[in-house]
């Protein structure tokens, strides 16, 4: 990390500490530091050195989607050089261009999408801005290239963007379908056609002639009757480019070769070998681990050689915070997923690792006895961790954390998880990309089984908040009208419902705020049901009937997701992006407890010490 960045970071932290001190009442904000230092490998590859020989390994690294850097590693010496991109930007993919420079697809910072480059012959210049490609697209997912042009598939409008290295000309192709918002992945074939998988409300495989701009679908009417993706596959197209630059893709009738804009069915034994850029000695890159290990493989003999490298990992942005069974504070970073533990008694943070095999982030946690259950995106993967035992992730009964697996139909982003009747876990989720109608699942830990699952419990709506009333046995759910990424809502307002777990039915259902897009939190206090509703709303309901008995506004900002709860003092507390607020159970009066100018980015653990929350990469405590 550069000295300039160190200075800027130190000044920023100091400013946040000073700004955060403005609050109402006797409490104080305490910065507990950065609990996760890690970066995700977006992609890694073999590439040229200063003389143009393929002797280096390059890795496109990104932390929290907002900080990217390129590692250049020398297998001979073990030296790892780090080239930082500008703060506030990320990069999902990189390639070695036809001119021997490293191209990175960059997004963020309010500037649309662009290409940045590292020239290995002039590495002292670092990463340089090359060209702006679009100010309407959000992300470039993947880059591909021919002899003189770099192509990138986008999210936003599902476009293919092109940059001609020799002329400097940029061009925009698409949109290709009426509903497509993603072009992911994309490849250019040996004959010059570009192929792009389009999603997510519906899937298509597009062939594009970049010379004329003509494009068409390669799928037949019969293929369109089924999915273009294998079961459990979460990209928008299963496709790859072979060593001879022939592009292959999978449809529901098997594998196909894409040539000259047409799809030709092929048998499995006709598939070409996956394209890999070789080192000067012929070996190719195998595994690349962000924790400092990678392999080079001789494809002919199968011989594998392992290498290690070392680099300084940046702080990772926090995604969620909760309290564990041991009184410690647990949480997750976002892309990459790393769970951490903060011990209030010692003041020490520990980076534990990933309690799942998925790489997004933990969305929800719940405690049963001495066990901490976590549910993560993608796929709503469920695991259980016992803090008193050594960390050793696996799926066997003795593993810790022990992974159960993905929860199945309707579950992708497990927004809410609670302990319900008979110590069963209730999990509410947003569905997969392009889909509407999430699910509420019921998991029995002792049976190690998902015993119930209710897809589309509220038609076309996701389950975004849950609460359990031990007095009546009812489970309360809150919904959101948004579905998976790329879907278009059909419902017009979110609802709160009461689920009878004995009769397996919705006892009542009500829209707490007319036209609201979603319920972000539910909790019970003083015999009443309290809900935070998207925007700046707090509602109070009668649990037995669903009657809305009061509606109030929070004092500052918008209500956070999964940040509403009842404290041991009987009061309801919640978070917005800029304050902690309190709701009096008797009068429903909403008041600001403390204002946080540093920006509250995620929550939350409501404890007797105070309230723990995330602000960027830092864990904070509001001490009572």
N, C-alpha and C positions, 0 to 999 in steps of 0.2 A: 504494500500500500504506500502511495506517495506521501511525502511530508506534507504537501499542500492539503491532501485529503485528510491526513491525521489532524491537521490544524483546524480544518473546517468542521470535522466531526466533533472535536473537543469543544469548539465554540458553540456548535449546535446543541450539544448535551448541556453545556452551561446555561445557554439561553432557555432551554426547555425547563431546567430545574428552577430557574428564576421565575419564568412565566407561570409554571405550574403551581407556584406557591400561593396564587390568589384563590382564596376559598372562603366559604361562609362557615362559621362555627369554629370549633376548637381543634379540628383535625388537621392533619398535615399529609402532604404527598411525599412519598419516598421512592427515589429511583433505585431499583434493585438490580440494574445492570442488564446486560445482554446474555440471555441464557443459552442461545443457540448460535453457534458459528459453523456454518456449513454452506455448501453450494451444490447445486444439482448439475450433473453432466447432461447437457442438452443433446450434444453429439460429439463424437471424437473421431479422428481420422489421421491417416498418414499424410505428410505434406513436405514441401521443399525446405531446404536450408538456404543460406545466403547465396550459395552457388547454383541453386536450382536442382540439387540432388535430393531425392526423397529419403531423408535421414532423420526427420523429426516426427514427433507425435503432437498433434494439436487437439485441444479440448475446449469446446465452447461451454463455459460455465455460467450459471445464472443463480442468483440468490433472491428469493421472494418475488421473482418476476420483475424486479425493478433495478437490479444491479448486475451487469454482465461483464465478464472479462474472458480473455483468451489465454490459455496456457500453451506455451511452446516447450516441449520436453525433449531433451537429448538422451536417447537410450544409452549412448556410449558413456556419457559423463554423469548422467542422473540430474543434470541441471534443469530446473523448471523456471522459465521466465513468465511473468504475468503482465499482460497488457490490458489495462482497464478501459472500459467504455465510460461514457459520461453517466453520472448518477441520475436516477430516475428513469433510466431506459433499460430494456431487456432484449435478449436475443434468443429466439427459439431454434435457430439452425444456422449452420455455416458450411461452406464448401471450399475446396481448392478450385479456383477459377481456371479457365483455359490459359490465362496469362501468368499462372504460377503464384498469384496473390490469394490470400485467404479472405473470402467474402463472408460477412455476417449480416443476417437479416435482423434489423433493429426496429423496435417499436417503443412507444411511451414518450413521456415528457411533453404531451400535448402536440406532438409534431407529426402525427401519422406514422408512416413506415418508410424506412430508408435502408441503404446499404452502406456499411462501413468496411474498411479493408485494412489488412496488415500486409505490407510488402516485406517478405523475408529478406530481400536484398537490402532493405533500408529499415530494419526493425527498430533502429533508434528513434524513428519518427512515431512509433506506437500505432495505435488504431486511428485511422483517419476517416472522416466523413467523405463518402464517395458521391452519393446522389440521393435525392429525395424521390421516392417512387409514387407515393400517393398520400394525400391528406385526408382521405375518406376511410381508409382501411385501418383496422385496429392492430392486427398481427399478421406477419408473414410466417406461416407454419414451416414451410420447407422450401429450400432452394434446389434448383437443378440447372444444368448448363449444357450448351453445345459448344461449337468451336469458337463462337464470338459473343454469345448472349447468355446472361443470367436470367432465369425465370424463378418467380416465387408465387406460391399459392397463398391466399389470404383468408382471414376471417373479417367479417363485416358484410361484404356483398359477394363473397365467394369468387373472387377475381383471380386471374393470372396476370402478374405484372412482369414486364420484360425490360432489361437494360442491355443495350448493345455496347460492349466494351470499346470497340473500335471507333464508333461514331458518337457515343455518348447519348444516343437517342433512347428515350423511354417510351413504353407503350403499355396500354391497359386493355386486357381482353375480358369480356364478360359484362354483366352476369350471364351465366349459362342456363340457369333454370329459374322458374318463378319464385321458388321458395329457398333456394340455396344460399346459405350464409357462410359456409366453410368450403374452401378448396384444399383438401388435405387427405392424402399426400398428392404430389405431382412429380412427374418424371418426363424428361425429353428423351425420345427414342433415337436409335441410330440413324433413322431416316429423316429426322428433323421435326416430326410431329410431337406435340406436347399432350400428355394425358393427365387428367386431373379427376380425382374422386370428389364429388360434390355432395354435401349434406346440410342439415341433418333431418329436417322435417320429412324429406324423402331423399333417397340416395340415387346417384347416377354416376356413370363413368363417361367423361367427355373426352373426345379427341379434337384437338385444336391444331389447325394449320397456321403457324405463326406468320407465314409469308402473306397469306390472303386474309387471315382473320376468320375464315370459315370454321365452324365447329358443329359437332353433332354428337348425339349419344351413340355408344356402341352396344347398348343393351337391347335385346329383343323384347317383344311383347310378352313372351313366355317367361323370360328372366324377371321381368318387372312384377310378376305375380308372387315372387318370393324376395327375401332379403338378399342384398348384395354382400352381406357380411356373415361370416361363420358365427355360430352361437358364442356369446361372451366376448366378441371382438369389439373393441371400443374406439377404433379409428373410423374414418368415413369410407375407407377403401382398403382392402388387403391387396397390396401391390408392391412390386419391387423391380429394380433394374438389374439385369444380369451383366456378367463381365464383358459381353460383346455389345452392351448397351441396348439389348432387346428388353422391352418392358412386358411384364406379365402381371395379370390380375386375376383374382378369384371371384367367381359369381356362384349363384346357387346350383349351377350345373357343372361346376368344376373350374379348372384353370384355363386361362386364355392367353394367347400371345397377341400383343398389340403391334400391328405393323401397318404403316401407310394409312392410318386412320381407321383400320378395321380390326375386328376381334376374331381370332381364330382359335378354336378349341384345341387344347393339347392335353396329352396324358401326363400324369405326374412324373413319369420317367423321361419326359421330353423337356422338363424345365431346365433352364440354364443356371449355372452357378451364380450365386449372389455376388454382385459387384463389390470388390474391395480394392482400394488403391494400394499397391504394394510398396514396401520399402525398396531402397536401392538393391538390397540383397534378396528381394523376392518375397520376404515374409509379409504378412498382413496383420493388422491390429485385431486382437481378439477382445477380451474383456477389458473394460476401463472402469475402475472403481474410484469415485470421488474421494474416498478415504486414503488414497495414495498408492494404488497398485494397478498395474495393467499387464497385459500379456501380448506377445508377438508370436504368431503361429506360422509354421511352415505348412502350407496347404497340401503339399505333395506327400510329406512324411507324417504329418499330424503332430510333429514335435512342438511343444509349447515352452516358451521361456518367459519367466515372470520378472517384472521390474518394479521398483518403488520410486516414488517421487514425493516431494514435500512442497507445500505452498501455504500461504496465509489465507484462511477462509474468512469471509466477511460475516457480519451479523446477519441472521435470517429474520425476516419479518414474522411476527407472531400472528397466529390465526385464531387461537382459542385458549382459554385459561379455565381451570376448574380445580376443586379441592379433592384430594385423594383420601383413601381410608386411613392413612397414617398421619394425617394432619399436614402433610406437605402439599405444595401447590404444583399441579401438573399442567402441561399445555403442549401445544403443537406449533411448529413453524409451518409455513406454507411453501410448497414446491421449492426445496424438497421437504418431505415429511420427516421431522425429527422430534421425538417426544422429549421433554425436559422435566426435571423435578427441582423445585426450590424448597429448601428446608428453612422454615421461619425460625427454628431454634438456633441454627448455626449461621444463617445468612448466606449459605452456600448454594450455588446452582450446579446441577449435573446434567449433562447431555446424555440421555439414555440410549437413543437409537430409534429405529423404526419398529413399532410393535406389529406391523403388518407387512405384506409383500407389495402393497400399492404405494404410489409415490406422491399423492396429492397433499392432503392434510387431514387431521382428525377433526371431525365436525362435532362430535358429542361424546360425553363421558357419563358414567353412572357407577355408583359404589354399592356393592352388596357385601356386607361383612368386611373381610380383609382383602377383597378383590376389587380391582378397578377395571371396568369394561370400557372399551373404546371402539368407536365406529368411524371409519375413514372413507374418504373419497379417493379414487373412483370405486363404484360397485358396492358401496356401503359394506365394507369389509369389517367384520366383527372379531375382536380379540379380547382376551382377558389377561390382566397382569397382576401378580402378587408382589408388592414391593418388598416383602420380607425375604423373598427368595432371589437367588442370583438371576441375572438377565441372560436368557438363552432362547431366542425366538424360534418357534417351530409349530408344527400342527399335531404333535403327539401329546398324549395326556400329561407327560412330565415336562413339556415345554413351558417356558415362561419368558415373555408372553406366549400364550397359546392362541394360535389363529383358528377361528372357526371357519371363516370364509365369507363370501359375498352373500347378502341376504336374499337376493333374487328379485322376482318380478316387482317392478315399481320402485326399487330402491337403488339410488345412485349417490345422492348427497344426503347422508343421514343427519338431517338438521336437528332432530330432537331425540333424546333417549332418556327414559325415566324408569324407576323401579315401581312396578304396579302391583296389583293383587298377587298374592302367593309368591312374592319375590321374583316375579317374572319381569323381564325387560320388555318395555314397549318402545319401539323405534319408529319414528316418523321420517319420511324421506321425500326428496324431490326425485323425479324419475330420470331416466337416461336421456341423452341428447335427442332432440327432436320430438320427444314424447310429452304428453300431458297426462295427468292423473298419477300422483305418487301413491305411496302405500303406507299402511301402519302394520308393522309386524310384531309378533309376540314370541319372544325367545325364552325358553326354559333352561336356565343354566345347569341345573342338576341333571336334566336329560340330554343336555348339549344338543338342542334341537330347536329349530324354528317351528313352533307348534301351530301358529296361526299366521295368516297373512291376508291383508285386505287391500287389494288394489282398487283404485278409484272409489274408495270409501265415500268421498265427496267427489262426484264426477268432475273429471278434468282439473282437479286441484291437487296441489302438493300438501303434505302434512309437515308443517313447519314449527309447531310448538305442542308440547304435551304437559299434562299435570295429572296427579292422582290424588283423590280425596279418600283417605283411609276411613273416614267416618261413614260415607255412603258406598264406598267401593267403586265409584264411578271413575272413569278415565276421561279427562277432557282433552280435546284436540283443537288446534288452530290451523288454519289452512292459508295457502298463498295461491293466487291465480296463475303465477308463472310456473312453467314446466321446465323441462330440460333445455339446455342451450340450443338455440335455433328454432324452438317451438313458438307458436303464437297463441296466447291465451284466448280461450273461448268464454270462460266464466267472467262475470263482470264485477264480482265482489267476493272477498274472503269471508269465511264463516268460522264460528266456534261451535263445537258439537260436544255432547256428552255421550260417551260410549258405555253401554251396560255390558260388562265382560261376562256376566252370567247368561243373559239372554242373547248375547252376540248381536246387538242392534244399537242404532243411534236412538237415544232416548229423546233428545231435543237438539235443534240446530238453529242458529241465529246469526245474522250478519250484524256485528257490533257497530260498525261504522259504514254508512251507505257509500258504496263505491270504493271501499278500501281494497288495496292490492294484496294485503297480507297481515297475518297475526305473527308477531315476532317473539312473544313470551306469554306464559301463563303461570299463575301461582295462586295459592289459597291462603287467606288470612282473615281472621275474625269471622269465620263462617261465610265468607264471600269469595267469589272468583274474580281475580284481577287479570287484565290482559293489556299488554302493550301492542298497539296496532300501528302499522307502517305510517310514517309521517311523525306527528308529534302527539299521538293520542294514547290515553290510558282509559280503559273502560272497566266498570265494576258490574258484575252480573250476579244474579241469584242462582246458586249452583243447582238447585232442584228443578228449576223451570227454564233457565236461560234468559230470564227477563233482564234487560239492561237497565240497571237502576241509576247509573251515573256515567257521565263522560267528562273527562278532564283533559287539559293540555299540559305537556311537560314544559318546564320553564325555559329550556334552552336546547336547541338542536333537534335531531331526529332520533327516535328510539332505536337502540341496538338490538340485533338478533341475539337470542339466548342470553339475555342480560336482564332478567326480571326474577326476583325471588323474595322470600319471606325470611327475615332475620330472627334470631332467637329473642329479640326484643319485641317481636310481634308486628313490626312495621314492614311494609313492602318497600324494597329499594330497586332501582333500575339505573341503567346507563344510557346516555346519549353520546354523540360524538364529542361533546364538550363539557358534560357535567354528570354528576351523580345526583339523582333525585330520590325523594322519599314520598310515599303515599301513606297517609294515616288511615288505618283500616276502619276507624269509626266514622270519621267525617269525610273521607276521601280527598282531603286537602292534599295537593301536590306542591312540594317545596323543593328548592335547590339546596342540596347538602353542601356541595363544593363544586367550584368551576375549575376545569382543567384546560388551560390554553394550549398545552402541547398536543392535543388531539388524541382522543380515545379511539383506538382502531379495532379493538376486540375485547371481549370479556370472557368469563368473569368468575371469580370465586368470592362468595359472600361468607365471611368468617367472623369469628369473635375478635380477631385482630383488626379487621377492616375489610376493604374491598380490593382485590387484586385484579389488574386488567393489563392489557397490552397497549403500547403506544409505539407503533413502528416495530423496531427490533428490541425495544426495552420492555421489561416487566416492571410494573409500578404497583405500589401499595398506597391506598388512601387509608391512613391509620386513624381510627376513631378518636 
